[in-house]
Amino acid sequence: MAQLSPDEIVFNKPKVELHVHLDGAFRVQTILDVAKRRGILLPADTVEEMTNRIIVHKPGSLTAFLGRFGEYMHVIAGDREAIRRVAYEFVEDKAREGVVYVEVRYSPHFLANTQVDPIPWNQTEGDLSPEEVVRLVNQGLREGEREFKTKARSILCCMRHMPSWSMDVVELCKKYRDDGVVAIDLAGDESLNCEAYPGHKNAYEEAERSGIHRTVHAGEVGPPSVVQEAVEVLKAERVGHGYRTLEDQSLYKRLLHQKMHFEMCPISSKFTGACSSDFTKHPIITFREDKANFSLNTDDPLIFNTSLHDDYRTAMQYMGFTEQEFQRLNICAAQSCFLPMEEKKELVQSLYKAYGMIQSTAF
């Protein structure tokens, strides 16, 4: 993605991002560098050509979107140096976008190069342990934070089609809760519910007992019942995406009243087929009008060839967002982040100061 000129940046003030996948935010040059070092043959050897292979060029399905990971995941997964590097570079990229706090999520098992099926990339088992991955990502994020002054924490993902991993994930959340990991997530095919896959419910119950924060991908392409399961069965404190919640007005109004936070990703929702490609009819507009608790996020900027600035510009141009609304949603994001309370208060206060606003007593 080309660098934006200052007049193209519609909100050039401190931002908070809560929903972005590390493995969807690698630099293409890094993929090429690591492939060369490891002797991995790729179908393209320039940034332009490789970018063209990775990115989604037109709106499609979530399945088609997930297939793009197969172009490059095998290059980074299982490689210690590469995993630390991509975490470090991620913080640098977010700092350039004006992000002062970010929560980045990933599956430790995928980055460990664990054998999985039916994910559309072939991996071999045993290159790294999931715990080694967590330590490497933490190291890269810490180094990036020191260098670029953007605070970065991580969320560990369970995968809906792999319930046998979920208890491992919550145990890693518990072990590294004081070393950069702030929450657990559940991602993947929303048709795979907890009734059929009880391993996720067990893991989330353990997370709640242990005081581990919880978010869940729900209502992106699945029905409102997936959102209801996330908040009632898995006790999610935040919902990833959640656009389809609007199809159940009773549920929507209840969550609106509870101030449930929705991690929304405008450009992603178009290219995954989660929402209409007509941004002027996007569900986010309703959330904005109802003053819901939500944030704007990139999701997978590598695959969409975007930056956070692009999502903000889209929200302004097609959804009617103003600077005041951008300020509000960032304060909502800060208030809903998974930092310890004192750090959260400092973050919220820093935004009020940067925005020249009087701090509200509501929290």
C-alpha positions in Angstrom: 0.0 0.0 0.0 1.4 3.4 -1.0 2.1 5.9 1.7 -0.8 8.4 2.1 -0.1 12.1 1.9 -1.1 14.2 5.0 -4.2 15.5 3.2 -5.5 12.0 2.6 -5.3 11.0 6.3 -8.8 11.9 7.7 -8.0 11.3 11.4 -4.3 12.1 12.1 -4.6 11.7 15.9 -3.8 8.9 18.3 -5.7 5.7 17.6 -6.5 2.4 19.3 -6.8 -0.8 17.3 -8.3 -4.0 18.9 -8.9 -6.4 16.0 -5.9 -7.2 13.7 -4.4 -10.6 13.0 -0.6 -10.9 13.1 -0.5 -13.4 10.3 -2.7 -11.1 8.2 -0.3 -8.2 8.7 3.1 -9.4 7.5 5.2 -7.3 5.2 5.5 -8.8 1.7 9.3 -7.9 1.6 9.7 -9.9 4.8 8.0 -12.9 3.3 10.4 -12.7 0.3 13.4 -12.3 2.6 12.6 -15.2 4.8 11.8 -17.5 1.8 15.2 -16.7 0.3 17.0 -17.4 3.6 15.1 -20.7 4.1 15.4 -21.8 0.4 11.6 -21.8 -0.1 10.6 -21.3 -3.7 7.7 -18.9 -4.1 5.6 -18.3 -7.3 6.8 -14.7 -7.4 10.1 -12.9 -6.5 9.2 -9.2 -6.3 7.1 -7.3 -3.9 4.7 -6.2 -6.6 4.2 -9.7 -8.0 3.9 -11.4 -4.6 1.5 -8.7 -3.4 -0.7 -9.4 -6.4 -0.9 -13.1 -5.5 -1.7 -12.5 -1.9 -4.3 -9.8 -1.9 -8.0 -10.2 -2.5 -8.9 -8.2 -5.6 -12.7 -8.2 -5.4 -15.4 -9.1 -2.9 -15.8 -12.8 -2.4 -16.4 -15.3 0.3 -14.8 -15.9 3.7 -13.5 -19.2 2.4 -11.8 -17.6 -0.6 -10.3 -15.0 1.7 -8.9 -17.7 4.0 -7.3 -19.4 1.0 -5.0 -16.4 0.6 -3.0 -17.4 3.7 -1.8 -20.4 1.8 0.4 -18.2 -0.4 2.8 -17.3 2.4 2.1 -18.9 5.8 4.5 -21.8 5.2 7.3 -19.2 4.9 6.9 -17.7 8.3 5.4 -20.5 10.4 7.9 -22.5 12.4 10.8 -20.1 11.9 12.1 -18.4 15.1 13.8 -15.5 13.5 10.9 -14.8 11.2 8.2 -14.9 14.0 10.2 -12.4 16.2 10.8 -10.2 13.1 7.2 -10.0 12.0 6.0 -9.1 15.5 8.6 -6.3 15.7 7.8 -5.0 12.3 4.1 -5.1 13.1 4.6 -2.6 15.9 6.6 -0.3 13.6 3.8 -0.4 11.0 1.2 0.5 13.6 3.2 3.3 15.0 3.4 4.8 11.5 -0.4 4.7 11.4 -0.7 6.7 14.6 -1.8 3.8 16.7 -0.8 4.3 20.4 -2.2 1.0 21.6 -2.9 -2.2 19.7 -4.0 -5.7 20.6 -2.8 -8.2 17.9 -4.1 -11.7 17.7 -2.8 -15.0 16.3 -3.0 -18.7 16.6 0.1 -20.1 18.4 -0.5 -23.5 16.8 -0.6 -22.1 13.2 2.6 -20.1 13.7 4.2 -23.1 15.3 3.7 -24.9 12.0 1.4 -27.5 13.6 -0.2 -30.0 11.2 -3.8 -29.0 10.5 -6.6 -30.1 8.3 -8.7 -28.9 6.4 -6.9 -25.4 6.5 -5.8 -24.9 2.9 -2.1 -24.8 3.5 0.0 -27.9 4.2 2.2 -27.8 7.3 4.4 -30.2 9.0 4.3 -30.8 12.8 7.0 -30.1 15.3 9.0 -27.1 14.0 8.2 -25.1 17.2 5.9 -25.5 20.2 3.0 -23.1 20.5 4.6 -21.8 23.7 7.8 -21.0 21.9 5.7 -19.0 19.4 4.2 -17.0 22.3 7.6 -16.2 23.7 8.9 -15.1 20.3 5.9 -12.9 19.5 6.2 -11.4 23.0 9.9 -10.6 22.4 9.2 -9.0 19.1 6.4 -6.9 20.4 8.4 -5.7 23.4 11.3 -4.7 21.2 8.9 -2.9 18.9 7.3 -1.1 21.8 10.6 0.1 23.2 11.7 1.3 19.7 8.5 2.9 18.4 6.6 3.9 21.6 3.4 2.1 20.6 2.1 -0.2 23.3 1.3 -3.7 21.9 -0.3 -6.6 23.6 -1.5 -10.0 22.2 -4.6 -12.1 22.1 -4.3 -15.9 21.5 -6.7 -17.5 19.1 -8.6 -20.8 19.4 -9.8 -22.2 16.1 -13.4 -23.4 15.7 -12.4 -26.5 13.7 -9.6 -27.5 16.3 -11.3 -27.7 19.7 -8.4 -29.9 20.9 -6.2 -26.8 20.9 -8.4 -24.6 23.0 -7.4 -25.7 26.4 -3.7 -25.3 25.4 -4.5 -21.8 24.3 -6.2 -20.8 27.6 -3.2 -22.3 29.6 -0.8 -20.2 27.5 -3.0 -17.1 28.3 -2.7 -17.9 32.0 1.0 -18.5 31.9 1.8 -15.3 29.9 -0.8 -13.0 31.3 1.9 -10.9 32.9 4.1 -11.0 29.8 2.1 -9.4 27.0 -0.9 -11.7 26.5 -4.2 -10.1 27.5 -7.0 -12.3 26.2 -8.3 -15.4 24.4 -10.2 -15.4 21.1 -12.2 -17.9 19.0 -12.0 -17.6 15.2 -12.9 -19.7 12.2 -16.1 -21.3 10.6 -19.0 -19.9 12.6 -21.2 -22.9 11.6 -19.2 -24.9 14.1 -21.0 -24.2 17.3 -20.1 -25.1 20.9 -22.8 -27.7 21.1 -21.0 -29.7 18.5 -17.5 -28.7 19.7 -17.7 -28.5 23.5 -13.9 -28.1 23.9 -14.3 -24.4 23.2 -16.9 -24.0 25.9 -14.7 -25.8 28.4 -11.7 -23.6 27.6 -13.7 -20.4 27.9 -15.2 -21.5 31.2 -11.6 -22.0 32.4 -10.7 -18.6 31.0 -13.5 -16.9 32.9 -12.6 -18.8 36.2 -9.0 -17.6 35.8 -9.8 -14.0 35.0 -8.7 -14.2 31.4 -10.4 -11.7 29.1 -12.5 -13.1 26.3 -13.4 -12.0 22.8 -15.1 -14.1 20.0 -15.4 -13.8 16.3 -19.2 -13.9 15.8 -21.8 -12.5 13.5 -19.3 -11.8 10.7 -20.9 -14.2 8.3 -22.8 -16.4 10.8 -26.3 -15.7 12.1 -27.2 -13.7 15.2 -27.4 -17.0 17.1 -23.6 -17.2 16.9 -23.3 -13.8 18.7 -25.8 -14.9 21.3 -23.7 -18.0 21.9 -20.6 -15.9 22.2 -22.0 -13.6 24.9 -24.2 -16.1 26.8 -22.3 -19.4 26.5 -18.7 -18.2 26.1 -19.2 -15.1 28.2 -17.4 -12.9 25.6 -16.6 -9.4 26.8 -16.2 -8.2 23.2 -17.5 -9.4 19.8 -15.3 -9.6 16.7 -17.3 -8.1 13.8 -20.9 -8.7 14.9 -22.6 -7.2 11.9 -25.3 -9.8 11.8 -26.4 -8.9 15.3 -28.7 -6.4 13.6 -30.8 -9.2 12.2 -32.0 -10.0 15.7 -33.2 -6.6 17.1 -34.0 -8.0 20.5 -30.4 -9.3 20.9 -29.0 -6.1 19.4 -30.9 -3.8 21.7 -29.9 -5.9 24.7 -26.2 -5.8 23.8 -26.5 -2.1 23.0 -27.9 -1.5 26.5 -25.1 -3.7 28.0 -22.5 -1.6 26.1 -21.0 -4.7 24.5 -18.0 -3.7 22.4 -18.0 -4.7 18.7 -14.6 -4.9 16.9 -15.6 -3.8 13.4 -13.5 -3.9 10.3 -15.1 -2.0 7.4 -12.9 -2.9 4.4 -12.5 -6.5 5.6 -16.3 -6.9 5.7 -16.5 -6.1 2.0 -13.8 -8.4 0.7 -14.8 -11.4 2.9 -18.5 -11.1 1.7 -19.6 -10.4 5.3 -21.5 -7.3 4.2 -22.7 -5.6 1.1 -19.9 -4.0 -1.0 -22.0 -0.8 -0.9 -20.4 1.0 2.1 -23.3 3.4 2.2 -25.5 0.6 3.4 -23.1 -0.9 5.9 -24.3 -2.1 9.3 -21.7 0.1 10.9 -23.8 3.1 10.0 -26.6 1.8 12.3 -24.1 1.2 15.1 -22.8 4.8 14.7 -26.3 6.3 14.7 -27.2 4.3 17.9 -23.9 5.4 19.6 -23.0 1.8 20.1 -19.7 0.8 21.7 -17.4 -0.2 18.8 -14.0 0.3 17.2 -12.7 0.5 13.6 -9.9 -2.0 12.7 -8.0 -3.5 9.8 -8.4 -7.2 10.5 -5.9 -8.4 7.8 -4.2 -5.4 6.1 -1.8 -7.6 4.2 -4.5 -9.5 2.4 -6.6 -6.3 1.7 -3.5 -4.2 0.9 -4.7 -1.5 3.3 -3.8 0.4 6.4 -5.9 1.7 9.2 -6.0 5.1 7.5 -8.0 3.4 4.6 -10.6 2.1 7.0 -11.1 5.5 8.5 -11.2 7.2 5.2 -13.9 4.7 4.1 -15.9 5.4 7.2 -15.8 9.1 6.5 -16.5 9.1 2.8 -19.2 6.5 2.7 -20.6 6.2 6.3 -20.8 9.8 7.4 -18.2 9.7 10.2 -17.0 12.9 11.6 -13.8 13.7 13.6 -15.9 13.8 16.8 -17.1 10.3 16.0 -13.6 9.0 15.4 -12.6 10.4 18.7 -15.6 8.8 20.4 -14.9 5.3 18.9 -11.3 5.5 19.9 -12.2 6.3 23.5 -14.7 3.4 23.4 -11.9 1.2 22.2 -9.6 2.3 25.0 -12.3 1.8 27.6 -13.0 -1.7 26.2 -9.4 -2.8 25.8 -8.0 -5.6 27.9 -5.2 -3.8 29.7 -5.1 -3.8 33.5 -7.3 -1.1 34.9 -4.6 1.4 35.8 -3.0 1.1 32.4 -6.4 1.4 30.8 -7.2 4.6 32.7 -3.8 6.1 31.6 -4.6 5.2 28.0 -8.1 6.8 28.1 -6.7 9.9 29.8 -4.0 10.2 27.1 -6.7 10.2 24.4 -8.8 12.8 26.1 -5.7 15.0 26.4 -4.7 14.4 22.7 -8.2 15.2 21.6 -8.5 18.4 23.7 -11.5 17.0 25.5 -12.7 17.1 29.1 -12.6 13.6 30.4 -15.9 12.0 31.2 -16.4 10.4 34.6 -18.1 7.4 32.9 -15.9 4.4 32.5 
